[in-house]
Amino acid sequence: MENVGIAFGSDLDAIRRLPGNGYCADCGLRDPTWASYNLGILICDSCAKIHTELGPEVSRVKSIWSEDWDEDQLRMLAANGNEKCQLHFEQDVPAAYRRPKPDDALVIREQWIRGKYERLEFASHRSFVCEGKIGYLWKRGKNGPRFAQRRFVLSALDNSLSYFIHEQSKSPKATLPVDQLNVTLVPEKVGNPFAMQLMVPHRCGLPRSIFVYASSGQELIEWYTALRMAKLERLLSGMHRVNISELSQQLSRDFTKEGWLLKSGPKPKDAYRKRWIVLDENTLYYYEDPLDAYPKGKIAIGCRHDGFTARRDVPPGVKTIPFAFTLKTPERNYCFGAKSETEMNEWIEVLVKITRNSVLYSGDQRTLTTFT
């Protein structure tokens, strides 16, 4: 075969102009710089690493800046393109399946790519309906760090996710309502690449978190998708003329931001204590440990017109510490300290954004309102 590396510049321009080729075929990152030439797609650096792990029998990867191209490889790229290949490999993606974005967890992108090209899960029209799922996950104890294998039973019909202590147990240890459940992938928090956090409303307006992990990435995404599909079916029941695409965006949510901060007590002279802070939509929860089942407390954040704001430093009389900032609410000032100026600015920025596009605050009654 003739090597055409020297002439590849003009060929590259034409290939990059093909429909969909301005973005990674798998995660959507702009300006991909790698190609899977046997599949005929352009992909980003991160997704290219996953394609390489699939092996040459599935995907053959090469940098678009390489000079080692032959006519057949270029012809394959020119004859296909991202949009054309997506029509084939993504014929039937369930509405509840989470398509990866560039900054998503590795396991989301990896299993999406393996599902598309290795297992061909979406390349033919199938009926994806989640009536339930039964299997085993490793669950963290409510009061300790130990994980133990538990049998989980998901039922969309019963609106329940239950887990059992023993195989022979007839009654579940606990049952969670699917329609109120939020599932988040938390590999770094748990220290396991296949970990999830299940959060449900609990007593006193505080949520309960259950941390679990699967034995593989594929099993994790199967559970994650099954939970989202079951929730979608619950939300669809009794609804008419609903936009499933819009509804699918409400099936689970990632936390807006989380991390360690120093937090002051309610009195000006109170000491600062280290707390794990989780910002979930317009509610800030604080924990003693990232894997605690229950938060120590919460702060509901409303709009700036009702007296909510975030700013640098602390009010007069309050003990000051490096990189301090204040979340002001109608009831009190919450003072925090970050590890660096960059981290402090990141927290202030996201908190201010919430107060500019948040909810009206009136005691426990909150109504969604957008201010410009």
Salt bridges, closest charged atoms under 4 A:
ASP26 OD2 - HIS51 NE2 2.72
ASP26 OD1 - LYS116 NZ 2.86
ASP45 OD2 - LYS49 NZ 3.63
GLU71 OE1 - ARG75 NH2 3.87
ASP72 OD1 - ARG75 NH1 2.58
GLU90 OE1 - ARG99 NH1 2.58
GLU90 OE2 - LYS116 NZ 2.83
ASP104 OD1 - ARG98 NH2 2.68
GLU110 OE2 - ARG114 NE 3.38
GLU118 OE2 - ARG114 NH1 3.08
GLU121 OE2 - ARG119 NE 2.58
GLU222 OE1 - LYS133 NZ 3.89
ASP254 OD2 - ARG98 NH2 2.68
GLU258 OE1 - LYS189 NZ 2.69
ASP280 OD1 - ARG253 NE 2.74
GLU281 OE1 - ARG253 NE 3.76
GLU288 OE2 - LYS296 NZ 3.47
GLU341 OE2 - ARG312 NH1 3.59
GLU346 OE1 - LYS257 NZ 3.28
